């Protein structure tokens, strides 16, 4: 299975929706698309919506950690939402939840960043 990447700018938050599998085959595409969006847009925060992400490996963790470092270097935050159980376990085992905020859905993620009208 491949990966579909949807990017949406919502005020100063970049919402990244991933659908499919984030692994060593697709990690570079995610990295490139997110970096391009961060360079072009007026982005202070990243929301990762993983509702339709069916699989992720360590390559995906690396991409997420890299973008986390990129956005926090700007003083921003990264919030993860809609995480399915298998991906959630990977986040837990890797310790990413110690640095990333997790919310149930995109609306709560936006609210947590105080960018909702």
Rosetta blueprint (number, residue, H / E / L):
1 X L
2 X L
3 X E
4 X E
5 X E
6 X E
7 X E
8 X E
9 X E
10 X E
11 X L
12 X L
13 X E
14 X E
15 X E
16 X E
17 X E
18 X E
19 X E
20 X E
21 X E
22 X E
23 X L
24 X L
25 X L
26 X L
27 X H
28 X H
29 X H
30 X H
31 X H
32 X H
33 X H
34 X H
35 X H
36 X H
37 X H
38 X H
39 X H
40 X H
41 X L
42 X L
43 X L
44 X L
45 X E
46 X E
47 X E
48 X E
49 X E
50 X E
51 X E
52 X E
53 X E
54 X E
55 X E
56 X E
57 X L
58 X H
59 X H
60 X H
61 X H
62 X H
63 X H
64 X H
65 X H
66 X H
67 X H
68 X H
69 X H
70 X H
71 X H
72 X H
73 X H
74 X L
75 X L
76 X L
77 X L
78 X E
79 X E
80 X E
81 X E
82 X L
83 X L
84 X L
85 X H
86 X H
87 X H
88 X H
89 X H
90 X H
91 X H
92 X H
93 X H
94 X H
95 X L
96 X H
97 X H
98 X H
99 X L
100 X L
101 X E
102 X E
103 X E
104 X L
105 X L
106 X H
107 X H
108 X H
109 X H
110 X H
111 X H
112 X H
113 X L
114 X L
115 X L
116 X L
117 X L
